[in-house]
Amino acid sequence: MRRICGVFGSVLFLSGCSLAFINGPPPGDGPLPRGTCSTSALAPVLDASGAAFWGFMSGWILVDVVNDEPQPANSYVTNEAATVMSLLITGAYTYSAVRGFKSTSECRRRQSMSEQAIADYLRSVRLPALVDPPASEGSAAGLDMHKARRR
């Protein structure tokens, strides 16, 4: 019994990657600079896959309960108790995944409207013809400077 409770208890603590590792956006609706909050969806995807797995396990155990399948003699937990525990784990994973997806999508939305993000993008693109037109091409002053350099 201790082993089974230990496994279920550790799984409960393993769920919630999004709750533990996602840094949500600060309150408000204004633009945010990059790095203010988490935009990676890795933790919510892991939580969603955990919710899917435990949801499948809950359904599988529930089918055994409905069909009155006999329990093994060495089982410490009834099928009903296992169903309730796996549904609780599914709920924890689902809650964490939903919160994580909401936080990361809100962060991406607010960062995309940020003036700082637009300025960073424009700095990374830097079209040379638009940013620094060379003075030596096509201007009389540029030709004079060019001739002066050759001497």
C-alpha positions as CSV (number, residue, x, y, z in Angstrom):
1,M,0.0,0.0,0.0
2,R,2.9,2.4,0.8
3,R,4.5,1.8,-2.5
4,I,1.3,2.5,-4.5
5,C,0.6,5.7,-2.4
6,G,4.2,6.7,-3.0
7,V,3.9,6.3,-6.7
8,F,0.6,8.2,-6.9
9,G,2.0,10.9,-4.6
10,S,5.2,11.4,-6.6
11,V,3.2,11.6,-9.8
12,L,1.0,14.3,-8.3
13,F,4.2,16.3,-7.5
14,L,5.6,15.7,-11.0
15,S,2.5,17.3,-12.6
16,G,2.3,21.0,-12.9
17,C,5.4,21.8,-14.9
18,S,3.6,24.9,-16.2
19,L,2.7,26.0,-12.7
20,A,6.2,25.6,-11.6
21,F,8.3,26.8,-14.6
22,I,6.2,29.3,-16.5
23,N,6.7,32.9,-15.7
24,G,3.4,34.5,-16.7
25,P,3.1,38.1,-17.9
26,P,2.6,40.8,-15.3
27,P,-0.9,42.2,-14.8
28,G,-2.2,44.7,-17.3
29,D,-2.7,44.8,-21.0
30,G,0.3,46.9,-22.2
31,P,3.2,45.8,-24.4
32,L,6.1,43.8,-22.9
33,P,9.8,43.7,-23.9
34,R,11.3,40.3,-24.8
35,G,12.4,38.2,-21.8
36,T,9.8,39.6,-19.4
37,C,7.8,36.3,-19.4
38,S,7.8,32.7,-20.8
39,T,6.9,32.1,-24.4
40,S,8.0,28.4,-24.7
41,A,5.1,25.9,-24.8
42,L,7.2,23.0,-23.7
43,A,5.9,22.8,-20.2
44,P,2.2,23.1,-21.2
45,V,2.7,20.4,-23.9
46,L,4.3,18.1,-21.3
47,D,1.4,18.7,-19.0
48,A,-1.1,18.1,-21.8
49,S,0.5,14.8,-22.7
50,G,0.5,13.8,-19.0
51,A,-3.2,14.7,-18.9
52,A,-3.9,12.6,-22.0
53,F,-2.0,9.6,-20.5
54,W,-3.8,9.8,-17.2
55,G,-7.1,10.4,-18.8
56,F,-6.6,7.2,-20.8
57,M,-5.6,5.3,-17.7
58,S,-8.7,6.6,-15.9
59,G,-10.9,5.4,-18.7
60,W,-9.2,2.0,-18.7
61,I,-9.7,1.5,-15.0
62,L,-13.3,2.8,-15.2
63,V,-14.1,0.2,-17.9
64,D,-12.9,-2.4,-15.4
65,V,-15.1,-1.0,-12.7
66,V,-18.2,-0.9,-15.0
67,N,-17.6,-4.4,-16.2
68,D,-17.1,-5.7,-12.7
69,E,-13.7,-7.2,-13.5
70,P,-12.3,-9.2,-10.6
71,Q,-9.4,-7.6,-8.9
72,P,-6.1,-9.5,-8.5
73,A,-5.6,-11.0,-5.0
74,N,-2.5,-9.1,-4.4
75,S,-4.0,-5.7,-5.2
76,Y,-3.9,-3.1,-2.4
77,V,-6.1,-0.5,-4.0
78,T,-9.7,-1.1,-5.3
79,N,-10.5,-0.2,-8.9
80,E,-12.8,2.5,-7.6
81,A,-10.0,4.2,-5.6
82,A,-7.6,3.9,-8.5
83,T,-10.1,5.5,-10.8
84,V,-10.6,8.4,-8.3
85,M,-6.8,8.9,-7.9
86,S,-6.1,8.8,-11.6
87,L,-8.9,11.3,-12.3
88,L,-7.4,13.6,-9.7
89,I,-4.0,13.3,-11.4
90,T,-5.6,14.0,-14.8
91,G,-7.3,17.1,-13.3
92,A,-4.0,18.4,-12.0
93,Y,-2.2,17.9,-15.3
94,T,-5.1,19.5,-17.2
95,Y,-5.3,22.5,-14.9
96,S,-1.6,23.1,-15.3
97,A,-1.6,22.7,-19.1
98,V,-4.5,25.1,-19.5
99,R,-2.9,27.7,-17.2
100,G,0.5,27.3,-19.0
101,F,-1.1,27.6,-22.5
102,K,-3.0,30.8,-21.4
103,S,0.1,32.4,-19.9
104,T,2.4,31.7,-22.8
105,S,-0.1,32.8,-25.5
106,E,-0.8,36.0,-23.5
107,C,2.9,36.6,-23.2
108,R,3.5,36.1,-26.9
109,R,0.6,38.4,-27.8
110,R,1.8,41.2,-25.5
111,Q,5.4,40.9,-26.7
112,S,4.3,41.0,-30.4
113,M,2.7,44.4,-29.8
114,S,5.8,45.8,-28.0
115,E,7.5,48.8,-29.5
116,Q,10.8,47.3,-28.2
117,A,10.2,44.1,-30.1
118,I,9.5,46.1,-33.3
119,A,12.7,48.1,-32.7
120,D,14.7,44.8,-32.1
121,Y,13.4,43.4,-35.3
122,L,14.2,46.5,-37.3
123,R,17.8,46.5,-35.9
124,S,18.2,42.8,-36.9
125,V,17.0,43.4,-40.5
126,R,19.0,46.7,-41.2
127,L,18.8,47.3,-44.8
128,P,22.0,49.1,-45.7
129,A,20.5,51.2,-48.4
130,L,17.9,52.6,-46.0
131,V,20.0,53.0,-42.9
132,D,23.4,54.4,-44.0
133,P,23.5,55.5,-47.6
134,P,27.1,55.9,-48.6
135,A,28.2,59.5,-49.1
136,S,30.9,58.5,-51.7
137,E,28.5,57.2,-54.3
138,G,27.1,59.7,-56.7
139,S,27.7,62.9,-54.8
140,A,30.3,65.6,-55.6
141,A,31.5,65.7,-52.1
142,G,31.9,61.9,-52.1
143,L,33.9,62.0,-55.3
144,D,36.1,64.7,-53.8
145,M,36.7,62.7,-50.7
146,H,37.5,59.6,-52.8
147,K,40.1,61.5,-54.8
148,A,41.6,62.9,-51.6
149,R,42.0,59.4,-50.2
150,R,43.8,58.2,-53.4
151,R,46.5,60.9,-53.1
